[in-house]
Amino acid sequence: MTSALDEFIKEARSVSIETVFARIGGDLRAMVKVSQELAGPCPIEGVGEDRFQLNLSKGVFHCRGCG
């Protein structure tokens, strides 16, 4: 039997980071390129100028406000 967390991880690995970002309310047009990453407001909090960082090549994101 698989847990809800296992199902979430399986689903998250099957889609692109752009899809995950869009599902949490993110808008790539609001992001600006900073080095190898994109930075912009956090789609979860809805605040913070460049708190949310998205790395498309690595497929990861991080918000300095949310953690």
N, C-alpha and C positions, 0 to 999 in steps of 0.2 A: 504494500500500500504506500502511495506517495503522499507526502504532506503538501499543504498549500504553498509552502516556501519552495519546495522542489518544483512544483508546477510553475510558479512565478519565474524561477531561475531558468527553467526550460523554455518558457515563452520569451523571456528577455533575450536569451541567446539566439533565438530564431529570427529576430527582427533587427533592423539597423538602428544605430544610435539616433539617427535623424527621426525615425518613427517613434522611438521612446520619448525623445525630446518633444515631439509634437503632441504625443498623448498626455504629457503632463502640462501642456499649455504653452510650450515654448514656440517662439517665432524666430526663425533663422535671420529674418530681415532686421531684427532688432539687435543682432550681434555684430561686434566689430572684431576684426582680426588683430590678435595680439600674439606676436611670435608664431608658434605652431598651433595656437588655440584660438577659439572664438570666445569673447567675453561679452556679457550683457546682464540685464536684469534677471533675477531669479523668477522662473515661471511659477514656482511653488509659493514663494513669499509674496511676489508681485512688487517687490521693492529692491533697491540696491543697484547702483549704477553699473558697476562691473564686478559684481559679487559672484556671478555664475560663470563657470568656465566649462567649455565644451571642446573636447579633442576628438575630431571626427576620425582621424587616422588610427587612434588607439581604441576608439569606441567607448570612451568614458566621459563622465561629467562630474563636477563638484561645485558645491555652493559654499562660499566662505561664511555665509550667514546661517544656513540650515545645518551644515556639517557634513 
